[in-house]
């Protein structure tokens, strides 16, 4: 039973990290995004890769 809660806690932790990362990337000024070679239109994809690794 504790494995289920551990897994659930991990899923929730990753989802929160994804939402925070997406929020930060999507609010990043275009000039800063260009400096770090990111496309603001791909914020969802980049946040997903950063948190989930794929």
Secondary structure, DSSP 8 states (H G I E B T S, - for coil): -HHHHHHHHHHHHHHHHHHHHHHHHHHS-HHHHHHTT--GGGHHHHHHHHHH--
